[in-house]
Amino acid sequence: MNTNLRFTYPNWTAPPIAQLNFSTNCTIVAAWARTWLSDGVGVDDDATANHFRQALPANLQGIPSDGQLVDWFRTLLAIRKRDRMNNTVLYNSSNPDPWFNVTVNPFTACLENVCQAIPWSGVPDITGPGVMTSAWIQAVLATTFALLSAWEWLLRRKGNVPGRKLQLVFSAFSEALDMFTNGGLILSLCINFAALVLISQRNNVGDGAQLALAHDMAVFSFAACGFPAIVHEEVHKENDKSGSRNLILLINFVLYAVVGNMAPVFSVKFEHTDSWEVYCFWDIIPTERRVTMLVVMIITYVLWTWLLLFFVLPWLLKKHFVKVAGWLKMGRKVVNIYIMAMTAFLMWYMLLTVTVVRQLLLQRSGFGSEDLRMSFGQILSLGTWLPVIIELYYLFKKGLLEARNDGVPDGQAAAKDASSVPPTDTSIDGAGQQSPEVSDEGTGLLLMDMQRSGLSSHRVSNRSVISLESGPEQAPRSITF
């Protein structure tokens, strides 16, 4: 298109568009952008006339009629289409397209108004209120499970006995962890499948926001279910993972590898097919964030590789070999610490990233997208954690009732009372033999073991009797609480 092209009308001459300022009134620009960028709406003549009139010099704005301004626009548009079809003009940095002065430049200058005027559905399946609430519940529960397991480990290491209430909390969360981990694994599996569906449809729907956020949620969900499970496995060595859980873990690993390679995380720029994202999304996830995503993906691949080597592989090998290779055993603890740290980092990093990006998208769209609306799928995602919360409630209720009915003192009080018991004494039983009483140390250890057993332990009442064998030559003796 000739930048000096002029159109003469009966009472005025249209100036070259390269010399005009089309962003003097952002309200008019937004109204025209809505019709220009909306598929199926078509360019509105009134909005076009207003858009071109506000770009004219002040001495010309009152002269042209609306019909002349629309004719001017359509003539310019026809010339531009002809040039593009014939490739007669090549635009570059030294020869910019003058049409940018009509569209791109004013849209960028009036970005806030334009983005609020352009209709955009958002990504409610990923950043809807139900999904985000479910993600925050999962992150808080995962952190709580992990911190309680670590706290219990520290108490054991120091030789301290938790009080009754604290032991009740430890036991309740320990028993509910399996349900939480299984629910998280299933949810992670569903999110990976959903991300694959979104990515496979990117030619039709494929928004950069959907692809980036789908990948973020896939990483978050996998880290959120793995983080507390690994911490608990380190604290409770006797609890081995079931084969079905390892199978789901392996499937999630394979699915995430596919998601990570298909999502446009490695590319420098995203492929945009939505008009709103062309103008309104490009600066929300800048190059710096995409570089960060690349680093996170590399860390994630290392994480899943080590997870495969030190968890899934030993589980497969133990069916055929009595012992797993020594180097696997020696490195297991170090790898577990690394995995715990990285899963915790990835979980919170991804959740905060998605939360911040969601807020920026809502602000850019004027809080008018569907990201603020609930949907059927979002309610289902919230329901994932309802059984875990109900299970914790009933475990706490059961533990409190049993403690009140049985009257068992907490571990700290029992250990303190045991210290007041006289040292080992002897007495003559009916058979004329000496029967030593249990020392205070033995009583304290016995009560500590009872408290560590948690909700599944055998509770005794105030008058319960525990029979002990004193030896092959001594008569049975008993201790009454």
N, C-alpha and C positions, 0 to 999 in steps of 0.2 A: 504494500500500500504506500502510495506516495505521501510523504509527510507534509508536503506543501499543497496537497490537493484541496481546492476550494470549490464550493457550490454556491452558485448565484441564484437568488430568488428575487421576485419583483421589487421588494423594498429593502433587501439586505443581502449580505454575502456571508456565508458561513466561514469562520476562520478555520485554519488547520487544527485538528483535534490534539496534535502534539503540543500546541501552545495553550491549551485550556486546562483548567483545574476542576476536576469532576468531584472533588471531595469537600466543597465549601459547606455543604449541608448534609450531615451524616444521616439524618432521618430520611431524607430523599434518597440517598445512596442505598440505605438498607431496604427501603420499599422497592427499589428497582432490582436490587440483588436478589430479593426473594423470588421475583418472577423470572429473572435471568438464570438463576441456578436451580430452580425447582423443576424436577422432571415432570412433564405432563401438564404443567400449568401454562407455559407459553409466556412470551414477553408482553406485558401489559402496556398499551399505548399511552395511557395517562401517566404511568410511572416513568415511561421512556421520555415523554415530553418534559416532565419535571426534572428528570436527571440531566438532560441536555440543556435545559434552560438555565439551571443553576450553575452550569459550567461556563456560560457565556460571560463576556465582560458586562459590567453594570449598564453601560450605555446601549447594549443590544438585548438585554433580557426581556424587555417589554415589547419588542418589535415582532419576532416570529410568531406565527400561529402554531397551535399544537400539531396540526397536520404537517406543516413544513418541518418541524423538528422530528416527527416520526419518519417522514420521507428522508430526511438527512441521515438518520440512524440506519434505515433499511438500505439505503444506497451504499453507505460505508460498509455495512455488513456483507452485502453482495460482492463488493470489490474484494474484501478480505477473503471470502470463501473462494472466489475465482483464483486469487493469487496462491492460496494454499493448495488448491487442486492442481494448478499448473506448475507449482514450484518456481514461479517466476521471481520471487523475492525470498532471500534467505536472511532470516533475522538472527542476530547474535548480540554479544555484549556491546560491540561497537555500533551495531545497527539494530536497536531495540524495536520491538513491534509497537507501533503507535497505538494499537488497540488496547495495549496494557494500560494506557492512560484513561481508558473508558471503564475498564473492569478491574484488573488486578491492583493497580495503584490506589484507586479510591476504596476498594474493599479492604486493603491492608490498612489504610489510614483510618478507616471507620470500622475497625475489626469488631469491637464490642457490639455496636449496633447491628452490623451485618450478621454476626453469628447468632444473635438473639432473634433475628428476623428469619433466618433460614431454618426450615423444619428439620429436626434431627431426632430420630427415635432413641438414640443412646444405646447402651449395651446393658439392659436390665437383667439379662440372664447371668451377667458376671458382676455387675456393680449395683444391682438393685438393693433396696433396703433389707430384704430377707436374706440375700446371699451375704451381704456385708455383716449383718448381725450374726449369722451363723459362723462366719469366719472369725469374728472377734470372740465369740463364745468358745470356739475350738482352740484358739490361741491361748486364752486365759486358762481353760481347763488343762491344756497341755503343759503350760508353765507351772500350774499348781501341782499336777501329778508329779512332774519332774522335781520340783523344789521339795515336796514332801518326802519323796524317795531319798533325795540327797540329805535332807535333815535327819531322817531315820538312820541313814548310814553313818552320819557324824556322831549321833548319840551312841550307836553301837561301838564305834571306834574308840570313843572316850570312856566307855564302860558305864554310861549313865542310863538310868531306867526312866522311861517317859511316864508321866502321870496318866491317870485313867482316861481323862478327856483327850489328851494328846494321842495316847495309844488307840483310842477309838477313832480318831481322825486318820491315823496311819492305816489302820485296818480297813476302814471303809473305803478309802481311796485306793488301797491296794487291791481290794476285791472288785472294785468298779473299773479298774484300769483295762482289763481284758475287753469289756464291752466298749470302752472309749476307743481303744486301739482298733478293734474290728470295725466299728462304725467309721472311723477315720480312713481305714484302708478301703472300705467299700465306697465312701464318698470320693476318695482320690481316684479310684477306678472310674467312677462315673464322670468326674471332671475331665480326666484324660480322654475318655470317649467323646465327651461333648466338645472338647477342644479340637479333636480330629475332625468332627463333623463341621465345625465352623471353618476350619482351615481348608477343608476339601471344597467348601462352597465359596471360597474367596473371590472367584471370578464373577459370581452373582451378587454376593452380599459383602465380600471380603473387605472389611474395613481394617485399617491399621490399628485402630483402638481395640477392636475385638480380638485381633490376633495377639497383640502385645499383652493385653489383660488376661486373655485365656491362658497364655503361657505363664504369666505371673501366678495365677490361681492354681495352676497345675503344680508348680514348684512349692507353693505355700502349703497346699493340702497334703502333699507327700511328706514334707518336713514336719508338719504339725502332728501327723500321726506317728512318725518314726521317732521324734525327739523324746517324748516321755517313755515310750516302750524300751528304748535303749538304756535310758537311765535306770528304769526299774529292773531290767535284766542284769545290770551291773550290781545293783544292790541285793537282789534276790537271786543268787546264783542257781538255786534249785529249780527256778521256774524256767523251763525250756519252752521255746516257741513251738507251736503245733505245725504240722506239715502243711495244713491248709493255709495258714497265715503266710508261711514262706512262699507258697505258690502264688497267692495274691500279690505279695511283695515283688516277686519276679515278674509277674504280668505287668504291674505298674511300672517297673523299671523299663521293660521293653516299650510300653506305650509312651512313657515320657521321652525315651530316646527318639521315637518317631515324631512326637509333638515338637521337641526341641529342634529337630532338623527341618520340619516343615514350616514352623512359624518363622516369620521374617526378622529374626533377632540378630542374625549375623550380618544382614545387609546394612548399608550405610543409610539408605532411605527406604521408606515403606511404599508399597503400591496402594495408592488411594483410588477408590472407585466411588466414593461418596463426596458430593460437592461440599458438604459441611466440613469434612476433614481436610479437603484441599486447602481451605483458607483458615480454618479454626483450630486444627489439631497439630499443625506442623511444629509449633513452638512449645507444646506441652510436654512432648517427649523429645527433647533435643538430642544432639549427637552425644553429649556427655552421658546421658542416661542409657543410650544404646550401647555405648562402650561398657558401662557398668553392667548391663545385662549380659554382654559377652563374657565378662569376667565371672559373673555369677553362674553362667552356664558351664564354663570350664570347671569351676569348683564343684558344681553339681554332678558333672560327669565323673570327676574323680571320686566324689562321695559315693555315687551309685556303684562304681566299679569296686571300691573297697567293700561296700556293703555286700556285693555279690560274692567277693572272695572270702570274706570272713564270717558270713552268716549263711548264705544259701549254699555255697560250696561245701563247707563242713557238714551241713545237714544232709547233703546228697552223699558225701563220702562215708559217713558213719554207718551207712547200710552195708557197705562192702569192706570197710577197714575198721579194725579195732581202735586204732589211734589215727588222728588227723596229723598231718605233717607238723613237725616241731616248730617250723618257722611261722605257721599259722597261729599256733598257741601262744608263742612268745610275743607276737605283734598284735594279738587280739585286743589287749587292754589299751595299748597306745592308739590303735585305730578306733576303738570305741570312744575314747576321750575326744578324738578329732571329730568323729561323727556327731557326738553330742553337741560339741561347740558349733559345728557348721550347720546342723539342722536347726538349732536354736537361732542362729544368726539369719539363716535363710527364711525361717518362719516369720520372724518379726520384720525383717527387711522387706519381704514381699508384701506382707499385710500393710505396712505403713506406706509402701510405694503405691499400692492399689488404692488405698484410702486417699492419699494426696492427689493422685491423678484423677480419681473420681470427683473430688471436690473441685479441682480445676476445670474439669469438663462441665460440671454443673454450673459453675460460675460463668463460663464462656457461653453456655447455651441459655443463660438467664433463668436457670432452674426450671426450664420448660420441657425437658426431655422425659422419657419414660423411666429414667433411672430412679425417680422418686416414687414410683408406683410398685405396689406389691403384685405378684403373679402367682399362679398355681405352683410352678416349680420352686419359687422362692420359699413358699410355705413348706414344701416338702423338705427343702434343705434345712430349714429351722427344726423340723421334726427329727432330724438325725440325732440331735443331742438330747431330746426329751427323755428317752429311756435311760441315758446316763444320769441325768439329774434326778429322775425318779428313783433309780437304783441307789444313788447316794442318800437320798432322803430316807428310804426305808432301812438302809444299813445303819444310819445314825439313829433312827428311831428304835430299831431292834437293839442296838448296842446300849443305848441309854436305859431301855426297859430292863434288859438283862442285868446291867450293873446295879440298878436300883433294887431289883427283886432279889438278886443274889447277895448283895451287900459286900462284895469283894473290895478290899481297900486298893487304892491305886498303887502302882509300883514303888513310887517314891516313899509313900507312907509305910508300906510294908517293909521296905529295906530299912527305914528308920526304926520301926518297932522291933525288927529282928535284932538290931544292935543291942537292945536292952535285955535280951534273953541271956540267962547265966551260961557260963561256959559248960563244957561237957561234964555231966554228972553221972554217977553210977548208982544203981539201986539193985536190991536183991529181989528177984521175982519169986514167984511161987515155987519154982523148981530149984531155987538156991543158986541161980546163976546171975551174973551181973548183966544188966541191960543198959548200955549207954544211951543217954538222950541225944537227940540230934543237936549239933552245935548251932550257934547263931549264924555262922557262915553258911552252913548247909541250908538253913531255913531261908535266908536271904536269896541264895541262888535259886532255890525252888520257886519262890514267889516271883523272881525275875523271869524265870523260864515261863511261868504261867502267864505273866503279863505280855511277854513277847509273842505268845501264840496268837494274840488278837481275838477277833470275833469267833474264830473257829476252835478256840481252846476249850478244854473241859473246865467249866466253872464249878466251884464248890461253895456251899453255904457256910454260915458262921459255925455250924456244928458238924461240918463234913469231916470225915476221918480218912486219912491217907495211911495205908498200911505199908510198912517198910520191913524188909528182911535184914536182920542185923548180921547175918552170917550163917554158915552151915552149923555152927555149934551154939547159936544164940536163939532165944525164943523171939517170935515176931513182936514188934513194938509198934506203937502208933503215936501220931501227933494229932492233937485236936486243936483246931483254930477257934 
